Amino acid sequence: MEPIADHLRKNLDVIFVGFNPSIRSSETGHHYANPNNRFWRILFESGITPRKYETTEDYKLLELGYGMTNIVARPTKAADEITKEEYLQGKQELKQKIETYHPKIVCFVGKGVYQQYSGKKELPWGRQEESVVSGTIDFVAPSSSGLVRMKMDEVVGIYKEIPALLEKLKE
């Protein structure tokens, strides 16, 4: 299975960070390609995107000021297949990407992603008090996986904080 390309450039509003690509994403070469993943629906319903994008349009988020990457590049069926070594390496690579591209907000798509990145165990949803890379805002959102047990309204409600936060930053 092949890793998929990041969609990154300097000074983005938000970089979305997932665990790693799914097998389906590896097969198609696009982020959040599993039909059970709700990422694209969540972005639209929360007001982050003006319409529901298709998986094949993932690169078009750059036009809106949004980027995409993962903490681990290796595709797997499930996140529990990722090794401790891969997380350690991924954490360093992700930190480097954030320092290089300097987004306003880094949105971790899943509490577990941020726990692996930050080393923190207890953390709230939304904006974190302290960021790992200074000059950016760490934002923790629920995973968009169809396996997540939270109600869709709750998930969307957390993601809705991102456009509001961007507005405040632009004032």
ZIVEN-V815005 format. One record per residue. PHI is phi in degrees with one decimal (NA if undefined). OMEGA is omega in radians with two decimals (* if undefined). Layout:
# ZIVEN-V815005
phi: [PHI	PHI]
omega: [OMEGA	OMEGA]
This chain:
# ZIVEN-V815005
phi: [NA	-95.9	-63.5	-110.2	-69.8	-70.1	-118.6	-137.7	-158.5	-68.4	60.0	-71.0	-69.5	-140.9	-113.4	-90.6	-119.4	-100.4	-64.5	-169.6	-68.7	-77.6	-59.7	-61.7	-63.1	-63.6	-65.2	-93.5	80.6	-129.2	-68.8	52.4	-87.6	-63.3	-59.9	-84.2	-82.2	-101.3	-52.0	-65.9	-65.9	-61.4	-59.1	-69.3	-65.9	-89.2	84.9	-73.9	-115.7	-75.0	-153.9	-82.3	-78.6	-87.7	-51.7	-68.2	-101.5	-52.8	-66.1	-70.6	-63.7	-57.1	-63.4	-91.9	94.1	-118.8	-121.4	-144.8	-157.1	-135.8	-73.1	-129.1	-84.4	-70.9	-69.7	-143.6	-69.8	-143.6	-63.5	-70.8	-86.3	-76.8	-86.0	-58.9	-63.1	-63.7	-63.9	-61.8	-65.9	-62.3	-59.9	-65.7	-64.7	-65.6	-58.0	-63.7	-61.3	-65.6	-65.3	-73.1	-90.9	45.5	-74.0	-69.5	-128.6	-112.3	-98.3	-88.9	-85.7	128.9	-59.7	-61.9	-61.8	-69.4	-62.6	-65.9	-73.6	-91.5	80.6	-84.5	-99.1	-97.9	-156.5	-84.8	-71.1	87.7	-63.4	-92.3	-59.8	-124.8	-101.2	-68.6	-106.9	-64.6	92.2	-125.4	-109.6	-87.8	-128.8	-105.9	-122.6	-63.7	-62.1	-91.8	-58.9	-67.0	-80.9	-66.0	-87.2	-67.8	-67.8	-56.7	-59.2	-65.7	-61.0	-60.1	-58.3	-69.5	-64.9	-61.9	-67.6	-66.3	-59.5	-64.0	-65.4	-62.7	-60.2	-61.4	-66.7	-83.1	-71.1]
omega: [-3.11	2.98	3.08	-3.07	2.97	2.97	-3.05	2.94	-3.06	3.01	3.05	3.04	-3.08	2.90	3.08	-3.09	3.08	3.07	-3.11	-3.13	3.01	3.07	3.14	3.11	3.11	-3.14	-3.07	-3.09	-3.11	3.14	3.06	-3.07	3.13	-3.11	3.11	-3.14	-3.03	-3.04	-3.06	3.09	-3.14	3.14	-3.14	-3.07	3.13	3.13	3.12	3.07	-3.11	3.12	3.11	3.13	3.04	3.11	-3.10	3.13	-3.05	-3.14	-3.13	3.10	3.08	3.13	-3.14	-3.12	-3.12	3.10	-3.11	3.03	3.11	3.10	3.09	-3.07	-3.05	3.09	3.06	3.04	-3.10	-3.11	-3.12	3.07	-3.13	-3.10	3.10	3.14	3.12	3.10	3.14	3.11	-3.13	3.12	3.13	3.14	3.13	3.11	3.12	3.12	-3.12	3.10	-3.13	-3.02	3.03	3.06	3.05	-3.08	2.98	-3.12	3.12	-3.06	-3.11	3.13	-3.13	3.11	-3.12	3.10	3.09	-3.09	-3.01	-3.06	3.13	3.14	-3.13	3.13	-3.14	2.96	3.04	-3.08	3.12	-3.11	-3.12	3.10	3.11	3.10	-3.11	-3.12	3.06	3.09	3.03	-3.10	-3.13	3.14	3.10	3.04	3.12	3.14	3.08	3.13	-3.12	-3.05	3.13	3.06	-3.12	3.14	3.13	-3.14	-3.14	3.13	3.11	3.13	3.12	3.12	-3.09	3.11	3.12	3.12	3.09	3.10	3.13	-3.12	-3.10	-3.13	*]
